[in-house]
Amino acid sequence: MASIDALDLKKFVTNAVYGVFDTMLSMSVSTSDKEFPLNGEGRHIVGSVGFAGKVMGSVCVHLNEGFARLITAAMLGMETDEIEGDEEVYDVVGELSNMIGGDLKSRFSDADLPCNLSIPSITSGSDFTLETKGWTRHESFVFQNQENLALVEVFVREEK
């Protein structure tokens, strides 16, 4: 069995994000060295799913509101001005985090670290932080589509 410390989370997350954006959104993204603005930069939306099993933890996808609306329009095949409300955006951000989390769950299982995935949860606002403690690994990755940034955070530990 592989250890959680030995897994290449960067490769796992990058492949998951590239695949979801390409397949589900017909959008390209690349990794970025830019810093994702977490507070004081307008409203942002976070979709997260949890892992439970031999791997415990979560994956959180942070988007600013504009990028979340662009992704929603792409997934639903509409223009951004056709989006009727926040619920559509929240549903799509939840599904985006679920697809990325599902890909990671599959990769963990392939490494003999099976786990289950929770349903997505959504947090939105303009000034909040998500705190998590007690994880063996916490990794953050920024992705870019044109001028838009997304932050994907992974928090994991191995259950014995």
C-alpha positions as CSV (number, residue, x, y, z in Angstrom):
1,M,0.0,0.0,0.0
2,A,1.2,3.5,-0.9
3,S,1.7,6.1,1.8
4,I,-0.1,9.4,1.6
5,D,3.3,11.1,1.8
6,A,4.5,9.2,-1.3
7,L,1.7,10.4,-3.6
8,D,2.3,13.0,-6.2
9,L,-0.7,15.3,-5.3
10,K,0.4,17.9,-7.7
11,K,0.2,15.5,-10.6
12,F,-3.1,14.1,-9.3
13,V,-4.7,17.5,-8.9
14,T,-3.3,18.9,-12.2
15,N,-4.5,16.0,-14.2
16,A,-7.9,16.2,-12.5
17,V,-8.3,19.9,-13.1
18,Y,-7.1,19.8,-16.7
19,G,-9.4,16.9,-17.5
20,V,-12.5,18.5,-16.0
21,F,-11.9,21.8,-17.6
22,D,-11.2,20.3,-21.0
23,T,-14.0,17.6,-21.0
24,M,-16.8,19.3,-19.1
25,L,-16.2,23.0,-19.9
26,S,-14.3,23.0,-23.2
27,M,-11.9,25.4,-21.4
28,S,-8.1,25.2,-21.1
29,V,-6.3,26.0,-17.9
30,S,-2.6,26.1,-17.0
31,T,-0.8,26.0,-13.7
32,S,0.1,29.5,-12.5
33,D,2.6,31.0,-10.0
34,K,0.2,33.9,-9.3
35,E,-1.3,34.2,-5.8
36,F,-5.1,33.6,-5.5
37,P,-6.7,36.6,-3.7
38,L,-8.6,35.1,-0.8
39,N,-9.9,38.2,1.0
40,G,-10.7,41.7,0.2
41,E,-10.9,41.1,-3.5
42,G,-14.6,40.8,-4.0
43,R,-16.9,37.9,-3.6
44,H,-15.6,34.4,-4.1
45,I,-17.2,30.9,-4.0
46,V,-15.7,27.7,-2.6
47,G,-16.9,24.3,-3.5
48,S,-15.6,21.4,-1.3
49,V,-16.0,17.7,-1.0
50,G,-14.6,15.4,1.7
51,F,-12.8,12.1,1.7
52,A,-13.4,9.4,4.2
53,G,-11.8,6.0,4.4
54,K,-8.1,5.1,4.3
55,V,-7.7,8.7,3.2
56,M,-9.4,11.4,5.2
57,G,-9.5,15.0,4.1
58,S,-11.0,17.4,1.5
59,V,-10.5,19.2,-1.7
60,C,-11.6,22.8,-2.0
61,V,-12.0,24.7,-5.2
62,H,-11.9,28.5,-4.8
63,L,-13.2,30.8,-7.6
64,N,-14.0,34.5,-7.8
65,E,-17.6,35.2,-8.7
66,G,-16.8,36.3,-12.2
67,F,-14.9,33.1,-13.0
68,A,-17.6,31.0,-11.3
69,R,-20.3,32.6,-13.5
70,L,-18.1,32.0,-16.6
71,I,-17.7,28.3,-15.7
72,T,-21.5,28.0,-15.0
73,A,-22.3,29.5,-18.4
74,A,-19.8,27.1,-20.1
75,M,-21.2,24.0,-18.3
76,L,-24.8,24.9,-19.0
77,G,-24.3,26.0,-22.6
78,M,-25.4,29.6,-22.1
79,E,-24.1,33.2,-21.8
80,T,-23.2,34.6,-18.5
81,D,-26.1,37.2,-18.6
82,E,-28.6,34.3,-19.0
83,I,-27.7,32.9,-15.5
84,E,-30.7,33.4,-13.4
85,G,-29.3,33.4,-9.9
86,D,-26.7,32.2,-7.4
87,E,-28.2,28.7,-7.2
88,E,-27.2,27.8,-10.7
89,V,-23.6,29.0,-9.9
90,Y,-23.5,27.1,-6.6
91,D,-24.7,23.9,-8.3
92,V,-22.0,24.1,-11.0
93,V,-19.2,25.0,-8.5
94,G,-20.4,22.0,-6.4
95,E,-20.4,19.8,-9.4
96,L,-16.9,21.1,-10.4
97,S,-15.5,20.3,-6.9
98,N,-17.3,16.9,-7.0
99,M,-15.7,16.0,-10.4
100,I,-12.2,17.0,-9.2
101,G,-12.7,15.2,-5.9
102,G,-14.0,12.1,-7.7
103,D,-10.9,12.0,-9.9
104,L,-8.7,12.2,-6.8
105,K,-10.8,9.5,-5.0
106,S,-10.1,7.2,-8.0
107,R,-6.4,7.9,-7.9
108,F,-6.3,7.3,-4.1
109,S,-8.1,4.0,-4.7
110,D,-5.6,3.1,-7.4
111,A,-2.8,3.6,-4.8
112,D,-4.6,1.2,-2.4
113,L,-6.0,4.0,-0.3
114,P,-9.8,3.6,-0.9
115,C,-12.2,6.3,0.4
116,N,-15.7,7.6,-0.1
117,L,-16.6,11.1,-1.2
118,S,-19.0,13.4,0.5
119,I,-21.6,15.5,-1.2
120,P,-20.3,19.0,-2.2
121,S,-20.7,22.0,0.1
122,I,-20.6,25.6,-1.0
123,T,-19.3,28.7,0.9
124,S,-19.5,32.2,-0.6
125,G,-18.7,35.7,0.6
126,S,-16.2,38.4,0.3
127,D,-14.2,38.1,3.6
128,F,-13.8,34.6,5.1
129,T,-11.2,32.0,5.6
130,L,-11.4,28.2,5.7
131,E,-9.3,26.8,8.5
132,T,-8.4,23.2,8.6
133,K,-6.1,21.5,11.1
134,G,-4.6,18.1,11.8
135,W,-3.7,17.1,8.2
136,T,-0.6,15.3,7.2
137,R,-0.5,17.1,3.9
138,H,-2.0,20.5,2.8
139,E,-1.2,21.5,-0.8
140,S,-2.4,24.4,-2.8
141,F,-2.4,24.8,-6.6
142,V,-3.4,27.8,-8.7
143,F,-4.7,27.4,-12.2
144,Q,-5.4,30.1,-14.8
145,N,-7.8,30.5,-17.7
146,Q,-7.0,33.8,-19.4
147,E,-7.0,36.4,-16.6
148,N,-9.2,34.1,-14.3
149,L,-7.6,32.2,-11.4
150,A,-8.8,29.1,-9.5
151,L,-7.2,27.8,-6.3
152,V,-7.5,24.1,-5.5
153,E,-6.5,23.1,-2.0
154,V,-6.1,19.5,-0.9
155,F,-6.0,18.5,2.8
156,V,-5.3,14.8,3.5
157,R,-4.2,12.3,6.1
158,E,-4.0,8.6,6.1
159,E,-6.2,6.6,8.5
160,K,-4.5,3.6,10.0
